[in-house]
């Protein structure tokens, strides 16, 4: 998922200045797992082999795969073969991976004022939606089902 705001132009010196502690990688992991646990059962079952990663930023290879240059512009990424493209003849041996990129997510929280849990829910469901081969409308409908 790319950061829709003008994060690339935002000054970076304020990234660590907060009035309260920044969510840690463990906080992001816990919040993402809560989102997955709240998905309807038919979706949770399809994500049993999913690997969830929390990294500070996307790797240069991940950015290049999306033709992105700005490490601040990517908040999450799905890597794997969508269910709609899998066949009984076999697919990649690697499990699907959803990566959340902590620093760009923290920046988006500051820039947009979006609450931590809401932002994590949005990004996790968006990336999981790629696994299911969903359209953006389908992803929004699923996000509404998981909302508080």
WORAFEN-V950693 format. One record per residue. N is the residue number from 0. PSI is psi in whole degrees, 0 to 359 (none if undefined). OMEGA is omega in radians with two decimals (* if undefined). Layout:
n,psi,omega
N,PSI,OMEGA
N,PSI,OMEGA
//
This chain:
n,psi,omega
0,132,3.12
1,150,-3.14
2,116,-3.00
3,338,-3.12
4,179,-3.12
5,53,-3.10
6,328,-3.11
7,330,-3.11
8,352,-3.08
9,141,3.07
10,142,-3.05
11,347,-3.05
12,342,-3.11
13,3,-3.04
14,322,-3.10
15,356,-3.13
16,108,3.10
17,156,3.08
18,349,3.13
19,163,-3.09
20,140,3.06
21,144,3.01
22,133,-3.14
23,173,3.05
24,321,3.11
25,323,3.08
26,317,3.11
27,316,-3.14
28,313,-3.14
29,316,3.14
30,319,3.14
31,319,3.12
32,327,3.06
33,320,3.11
34,311,-3.12
35,320,3.14
36,335,-3.12
37,355,3.09
38,151,3.04
39,147,-3.03
40,319,-3.10
41,334,3.08
42,317,3.12
43,318,-3.13
44,326,-3.12
45,351,-3.11
46,13,-3.05
47,327,-3.14
48,5,-3.08
49,139,3.02
50,130,3.10
51,125,-3.12
52,143,3.02
53,116,3.11
54,158,3.11
55,316,3.14
56,162,2.99
57,149,3.09
58,161,3.06
59,324,3.13
60,319,3.11
61,317,3.11
62,316,-3.13
63,324,-3.13
64,337,3.12
65,4,-3.10
66,41,3.08
67,149,3.09
68,332,-3.03
69,113,-3.12
70,343,3.11
71,350,-3.03
72,0,-3.09
73,118,-3.11
74,336,-3.13
75,160,-3.09
76,136,2.99
77,130,3.05
78,118,-3.12
79,185,3.11
80,116,3.12
81,149,-3.13
82,326,-3.12
83,347,-3.13
84,359,-3.13
85,151,3.11
86,166,3.11
87,351,3.13
88,359,3.08
89,151,3.11
90,188,3.13
91,146,-3.14
92,345,-3.10
93,141,3.10
94,159,3.06
95,149,-3.09
96,133,2.92
97,123,3.09
98,135,2.98
99,137,-3.08
100,107,-2.93
101,309,-3.07
102,313,3.08
103,326,3.09
104,319,3.08
105,319,3.11
106,316,3.14
107,321,3.08
108,315,-3.13
109,316,-3.06
110,324,-3.03
111,342,-3.07
112,11,3.13
113,136,3.13
114,148,-3.10
115,304,-3.09
116,322,3.13
117,318,-3.13
118,315,3.12
119,316,3.12
120,314,-3.11
121,313,-3.08
122,316,-3.14
123,315,-3.13
124,323,3.08
125,312,-3.12
126,321,3.07
127,325,3.10
128,326,3.07
129,324,3.11
130,322,-3.12
131,354,-3.11
132,28,-3.09
133,153,2.95
134,169,3.09
135,321,3.12
136,318,3.10
137,320,-3.14
138,319,3.13
139,321,3.12
140,318,3.11
141,320,3.12
142,321,3.10
143,326,3.12
144,330,-3.06
145,346,-3.09
146,152,-3.13
147,none,*
//
